[in-house]
Amino acid sequence: MIQEGTPPSEILGLTFTNKASLEMKERVALWTNQNVLICTFHSLGLVILRESIPSLGLSRAGFTIYDEDDLDKLLKECLAAAGRASAKADIKNYRKLVSLRLKIA
């Protein structure tokens, strides 16, 4: 694409795994010295979210992405603060509720 005249800033290499992303970066580096954005699907989503935060009237400082372990820890803390036990089954059920709510919103 670069040889055909496409500016590197208009090229996006998108993969699903970090391993594939690294391999693609290495291949592009062998072929050209141009700066091409190559990343995983998830990291691109994160970049878009971070860039969009100010336009939503929110602060970048409080922006965090939770993985499954982070969510489990937060749910346990919330249940403890509410004076409820946090059995593994409870955490699993609350995770489902959080997911359902996020899909509805």
N, C-alpha and C positions, 0 to 999 in steps of 0.2 A: 504494500500500500504506500509506503514511504517512497519507494522507487517510482511509483506512478504519480507522485505529487501530493499525496494526502499529508497535510501537516501532522506531525506527531501529536500535537495537542488535541487533535480530533480523533485520535485512535484510543480505544479502550480494549484491553485484554482482560477478559473476565473468566474466572475459573471457580470451581466449587471447593477446591482443597488448597491448603497452603503449599503442599508439595508441588502441585501442578503450577501454581502461581510462581514459585521459585524457579521451576524449570523453564517456564515461558520467559521470565525475566532474563535468565541466562542466555536463552536462544536469541532474544532481541538484542542483548548486549553484544553478542558475537556478530550480528548482522549490521548493527548501526550504533552510533554513539548518541542517538536521539533519545529524548526523554518521553517515553510512552507510559501511560498509566496502566499498570498491570496489577490486578488485585483479585481477591476472592469476592464472591457475591456478597458475603456477610460484611466484609470490610468496606465495600463500596456503600452498602446500606448505612453503615456507621458514619462514613464520611458525609453522606447526604443528610442524615439526621443531625450531625453536629453543625453542618453549615446552615441548616434550616432553623435551628433553635432560636436565634435572635429574631427571625421574621415571625416567629410564633409568640414573641413577647416574653420568652423565657431566657434564663441565664445559662450560659455554658458551664458555669461553675458547679451547678447542682445536677448536671446531666450524667447519668450513670446507666450502663446496661447491665442487667442482672442475668447471670447464667443460672442453671438449675440449682447448683449448690448455694448460690447467693439467695435465691428465692426461698429455698428450704430453710436457710438460716433466719431470714427475715420472718417467715411464717412462724417459726418456733419462738422467736422473740415476741411477736405479736400475741401469740397464744399464751405465752408466759405472762405478759403484761396484763392480759385479760383474765388471768388466774385459771387458765385451762391447761390441762395436760396436753402434751404434743406427741401422741402416738404416731408411728410411721404412717398408719392408715389415714389419720387425720390430716397430716401434711399432704399426702397424696390427693385427698379429696379437695383440700383448699387450693392446691395447685391447679386442679381441674377447674375450679370456680374462677380463679384468676384468669386462666386461659379463655374460658367462655366469655368472661366480662370483656377481655381485651378484644375479642373477635366481634362482640356486639357493638362496642363503642365506635 
